[in-house]
Amino acid sequence: MFMRSKCFKLLFTVALIFCLTSAASGINLEKKIIRKKLKNGMTVLMVERRLSPTVSLYIRHRIGSLDEAEGESGTAHLLEHMMFKGTTTIGAKNYQEEKKILAEIEEAGEALDREKSKGDTADQDAIERLEVRLKKLQDQQKRYFIPNEIDRLYTENGGLDMNASTGQDITTYKVSLPSNKIELWARIESDRLQSPVFREFYTERQVVMEERRQRVESDPDGKFYEQFMKTAYTRHPYGRPILGWPEDLMRLTPEKVRRFFQKYKERTRTVIAVVGDIDPEKTLSLIEKYFGSLPARMKEKTIVPVEPIQKEERRVKVFFDASPMIMIGFHKPAAPFHHDYVFDVLETVLARGRTSRLFNLLVKELQVAEDVDAYNGVPAARQPNLFIISAKPRYPHTNAELGKIILAEIEKIKTQPLADLELIKAKNQLRMQCLRSLGSNQEIASTISYYEVLLGDYRYIFDYLTVIETVSNADIQGIAQLYLTKENRTVGVLTQQREP
């Protein structure tokens, strides 16, 4: 008892010092953030950090697969691909001539899609003729543009970590550059937002289809996750894949993608973050010069179907020649609702690290699982989402065994308060995680732009630990009793054998 008390006091002291240090670090960084809004509605976040002659640059749009029209899943992701195809000036040799061929390509491509959509009644000779015509036009177009020009410009000017990503909520474009190349970035990115050219559309659509085959149809985890989300969400767009359903993807046209691109012109949806070796005044002047004049479009409210309240347990089984797996998910509110903070603590208690409750029980003590994890906020955070627990059984144990143990542990959470040490440890882990998210130029730019575009206020991250500190045992028991119920859960299993 003496040694346990002594360890508890030592841990509490370390936690207090860490908390004070983290808070001081966060306050100092928060004071350095400069937030400006351009006349067209774009938000700019800047942080001067002269640790090296580099800068990290993020552009985030509060636009993702959540904003797609019904029957057009995959549009946001395909648009992200098309945004790397150059502009009317970048990569263009003779855009006026190229534009004529692009129109012919679009006409031939849509005619080919229409014929293929007829299925068994399609005219195979017509399909063959259209495929030949499309290929000929695509070959002609190659004379008028330079492929991968954006990538080349960044690479030759010292660019690192150039990438883009599409999620349900947000689309992101990022790069890190020498600090004397900010104007180059501004010229490229403003031109992309003003005058993109969707070159190689039908080729890129096939690339996305292949990406889907590799990441979903041929991958057990991808296929399992997709079916699980489809089951958990019956109406809400969070239930559809970012890559899109195959039948939707093959019906996407350049016109549909151009129409979706118009959402990028709702400038209030866009946040720019610049972190590194900068002069904030000069940097803002450059951003205003290149981005401030971009015409804005009135924001259209995205009408998102409301997911009905789940009233009974849902189950899904996916068969695949792979290691078995179980997932259990519960519907819950999104940030910044207070219950979301509580779920962050519960996630950490249950499955963050080798000393977490479920890892210790399933993997170390009972040795019935290969691995176990928990995730708060799946698949995204703009709308109510899921709290998910997943685990892989260790042979010869089964998904059913793991499911019983996990659900029994959830029942304990509802009725038995956590030990003080367990709660303190979870909060310490969250502090460390929060501190790591603000450790470099890229991490700072990523974090502050994410919360600014998602919640409209980057300061969420600086208030986060203060709120986490208030989470109590009563809060954890309360959310467990309210949300972690049988009627609110979806259970999915990945298995090799078909059961009778």
N, C-alpha and C positions, 0 to 999 in steps of 0.2 A: 504493500500500500504506500509506504514511504517513497520507494523508487518510482512508482507510478505517478504520485503527486509531484515529485521532483521533475520528472520528464514532462508532465503536463505544464508546469510553471515555465520550464525552459522553452517549450514549444510556444507557449503563449507570448513569452518575451520576444522570441525571434519573430513571431507573427506580427507583433506590435511594431517592432523596428522596421520590418519589411513594409508594413502598411504605411507607416509614416514616410519612409523613403519613396515608396511608389506614389503616394499622394503628392509629395513635393515635386517629384519628377513630372507627374501629370499636370500639376498646376503651372509649372514653368513652361511646359510645351503648350498648354492651352493659351497662355498669354502671348505666345509667339505666333499663333495662327491669325492670319489676316483674311477676313471674309469680305468679298465684294460681289455686288450683283451688277451685271452689265445691263444696258438699256433694253436689250432684247429678252432679258429674263434669265440668262445663264448665270450660274453661281461660280465664283472663283475662290479657291482656298489656297493660300500661300504660306509656306514656312521657310524662313531663312535658317539654314544649317550649313555653316562653312567648314565642314569636316573634311571634305574632299571636293575637287573641282567637277562635281557631277550633280545631276538633277534627275529626280524621278517625276514622271508626268503621267497623270491618269485623266482619262475622260470617261465618265460614267453617264449612261442614259437610264432613266427610270422607265425602261422599256424592256420587255422580255417576252417569253412565250405566253405569259399571262395576258398579254395585250393582243394576241392573235385572234382573228375572226374564226368562228366555227367552221371546220372543214379545211382550214389553212394552217394546220399545225406544222411546225418546222420553219415557218417564214422568218422568224427572228434570227434563228441560227443560220439559215441560208443567207440572209442579208449580211450577217457578220462576215461570212466568206466573201461575198460580193464586194464588200467595202475595201478589200485588198487588191482589187482588180484595176486600180488606177482611176484617173479623172479625165476630164476633157483636155487637161494639160499634162498631167503626170502619166507617163507611159504612152502618150499619144504621139504618133508620127504625122498623121493627117486626119484629124478627127472628123472633118466635114465629109470626107470620102468614107471613112469608117462608119459614120452614122448611117449612111445609106445601106451598107451591108448588114449592120446590126438590125435594121428594120426587116430586111429579108430573112435573116436568121430567125428572128422572132416569129415571123409569119410561117416559115417552114416548120419550126419547132412546135408551134401550137397546132398546126395541121397534123403533124405526126402524133402528138399527144391525143388529139381527138380520135384519130383512127385506132390507135392502140387501146383506147378506153372502151371500144366496142367489144373487146374480148373475143369470143369465139366467132363472132360475125364480122370481124375486121377483115379488110381486103389486104392480104399479105403482099400482093404486088404493089399496092399503093404505099404500104409501109416501107417496102424496100426502096421504092423510088424516092420517097421523102427522106429516108436515111441517107441516101446517096447525095441528094440535093443539100441537105443540112451539112454533111461533111465537107462538101465542096465549098460552101459559103464560109464555113469555119476556117478552112485553109486559106481562103482569100483574105479573110479578116486579119490573119496573122501578119500580113504585110504592113498593116497600119498601126500596130501597137507593140510596145516593148513589155513583155511579161515581167511580173515581180519587181516593178520599178520602185514601189514604196519600200519594199524590203531592202533593195539595193541601196537606196538613198540613206536609209537609217544605218545599215551595216557599214557602209563606207565612211560614215561620219561618226563612228564609235558607238553606235547604238547597241544596247544590251537589253535582254529580257523583253524584246518586242513581242507582244502577244495580244490576243483578244479572247473574250469569253462571253458566252450567252447563258443566262440563267432564266428562271421563271420570272424574276423581278427586274433584273438589271442586265444591261449589256456594257462591257468594259473594253476600252482600248488603252494599252499602256506601253511605255518604253522608258528606258533610262539612257541619258545622253551626257556627253561633256556639257558643262554649263554654258559654254559659248555657242551651243547649237540650239538654243531655245527658239530662236526665230525660224530655223529650219523646220522644227517640229510644228510651230504655229502655222507656217505656210502649208505644210503637208496636210495637217489635220483640218484646218479651216476649208481647204480645197475639197477634202473628202466629204465634209458636211455640206458643201455648197454644190459641187459638180461631179459626183461619182459617176462612173460608167460601168454598167454591169456586163463586163466582157466575159466570155466563156461561160455563159449562164448554164447551158444544158450540160456542159462538161462538168461544171462544179456541182450541179444537182446530182449527177452520178457519183461524184466524190462523196457527197453527203450520204447517199444511199449505201455506198460501200462502208462508210464510217458506221452507219447504223448496223450493217450486217456484222461488223467486227465487234462493236461495243455492246450490242444487244442480242441479235439473233444467234451469234456464235459464242456468246459469253454467258455463262450460267448466272453470274451475279447481276449482270445487266438485264437479262431477261426476267429474272426473279423480281428485281426491284421494279421494273416497269409494270409487271402484272400486279404486284402488291399495291402500287400507287393507284392503278386503275381500279382496284377493288376498294381501296380506302376512300377514294373520291368518286362519287357517282355522277356529279354534275359539274363541280368546280374544275377550272382549267389546270389546277395543280395535279390532277390525275392523268394528264396527257404528257408524253415525253417531249423534252426540249428538241430532240432530233426530229420529232414529228412521226405520225403514223405513216407507213409506207404508201398507202393509198392517197393520203393528202399530199405527201412530198411529190409524187409523180404528177399531181395536178397543178403544182405551183408554176406560175408563169412570171416572166419579167414584169408584167404589168401589176400583178399581185404584190410582188416584192417592192416595186416602186411605190405602190400605194401604202405599204407598211412603212417605207422609209419616210413618208411624210410626217410620221410621229416624231422623228428626230428633229423636225423643224419646230416642234413645241419646245422652245428653248428652256422653259421653266423646268423641263424634265432633265436638264443636262448640268452636270457638275464637273468642273475642271480642278484638279489638284496639282500644285507644283511645289515640290519639296527638295531643298538642297542649296547649293551654292548660288544664291540669287540676290539681286537687288530688287526688293519687292516693288518699288515704284517703277523701275524700268520694265520689270516683268509684266506688271499690270498694264503698262502702256502698250507693250507688244501684243498682249492678249486682246486688249480693246481694239487695237488696229486690225487684227486679223479675224477675231471672232465677233467683236461688237457690232460689225456691220452686216452680219449674217441675218437675212430676213427671218422674222419669227412668224409662226402660225398660231392661231388661237388654239388653246388646249381643248381637246375633246375628251370628255369623261369616258373612261373605259368602263363599259357595263359588264361586270363579272357575275356570272350566275352564282347564286348563293347555295352553298352546300347544305342540304337538309340535315337537321340534327339526327345523328345516328341513334337508332333505338334498339338495335340488336347486333349481336356479334356477327362479323363477316369473316369468312375464311376463303383462302385461295391456296391451291396446290399446284406447283410447277414441277414438271418432270424433266430431268436433265442428267446426263451421265457425268456427274460431278459430286463433290463433297456435299452432304446435306447441310441445311441451314434453316433456322427459324427466325421470323421477324414478328414482333408484336408492337402494334402502333395504336396510339390514342389521340383523338382530336383535342386541340387546345388552342388558346388565343396566342396571337403573335405579339412581339414587342411593339410599343413600350408598355403594354399592359403588365401590371405587377406580377401576375402569375407566371409570366415568361421568365422573369428573373429567378423565381423559385424553382422552376424547372431546370434552369442552368445549374443550380446547386444540387438538385436531385440527380441530374445526369452525372455530375462529378462524384457524388457519393456512391452511386451504383456501379459505375464502370470506367472511371478515369484512373488509369494506373494499375499496377500489379497489386496494390493493397486495397483497391476499391472493393466494395461489398460483394458484388456479383463475381468479379474475377477471383477474389479470394475463395468464395464458396464453390463456384462451378469448376474452376480450373485447378486451383491448388488443393483445396480440402477434399472435395468429392471426386475430382478428376474425371468429370463426365463431359467436359467441354474442351475443345481446342482453343476457343477464344470467345469473348463476350464483349459487347459494346453497347453504348447508349448514345442517342443523338437527340438533342432538343432543336426544334425548328426545321423539320424536314417537310417539304423539299425546299421551302423558301420562307420569307419573312414579311412580305407585304400584306398577306392575308392570313387568317387562322390556319395553323399548320399541325404537324404531328410530333409527338414524343415517341421515339422508337427504341426498342431494345432488340438487339440481334445476337444470335449465338450459333456456334457450329459444334455439334456433338462430336465427342471423341469415341471412335469405334470401340466396343460394339453398342454404345449408348445411342439413343434416338432423339429426334426432335421432340417427340411427345414427352419424354422424360425431362428434357430441358424446360419445356413449356410449363410443366407442373411446378418445377422448382422456382422458376422466375416468377410465376403468378403467386406462389406462396410467399415469396419474399416481398412482393408488392403489398400483399395483405398485411405483412408485418409492419411495413412503412406506415400503413393507415392507423395502426393501433399502438405501436411501440415507438416512443421518441428515440431519436438518434442520440448516441453518446455525445457529450460535449466535445470530446476530442475529435470525433468523426466529423462533426459540423465545422469545427475550426479548420481541420485539415482540408476540407472541401473548399472553404473560402480562401485559404492560402493558395491552393492550386489555381483558383480562378484569378487571384491577384497576379500570380506569376504569368499566367496565360495572357492576361490583359497587358502586363508590362512588356512581354515579348512582342505583342502586336504593335508596339510603338518604339521598336529598337533601331530601325534603319530608315533611310529616306523612303525606300519603297514601301515598307510596312506602314509608315505614317501616312503617306499619300493614299495607300490602299484603304486604311482604316477610316480616316476622316472623310474621304470622299464617299465611302460606302454608307456611313451613317447619315451624311448630309443628303445624299440622293434618296436613301431609303426612308428616313424618318423626318427629313427636313431640318436636321440639326446635328452637326458633328459632335456637339457637346455631350451627346448620349454616352460616349465612351468615357468621358471624364467624370460623369455622375454615376457610372455603372458600379464602381466598387463601393461607393457610399450606400447605394441601394442594396447591393449584395450583403453588406455588413448587417443590414437590418433583418435579413431573412431568418426566421425562427423555426423551431421544431413545429410549432403550431401551424405555420405557413405550409410546411412540407406535408404534414398530415392532412391539412385542409385540401390542398390540390390533389393529393392522392385519392382522398375520399370523393372528391368532386369529379375528377376526370379519368382516373385509372379504374374504370368499371367495366364489367363484362359487356354491357350494351354499347359502350363507346369504343370498343376495341376491334381491331382487325388483326387476324392471325394468318400469317403466310408461312408455308413450308416449301423448301426446295428438297426434292427427294429423287432418288434413282429408280425406285421400284413403284410400279403401279399397284395400288391396293385394290382389293375387290370392292 
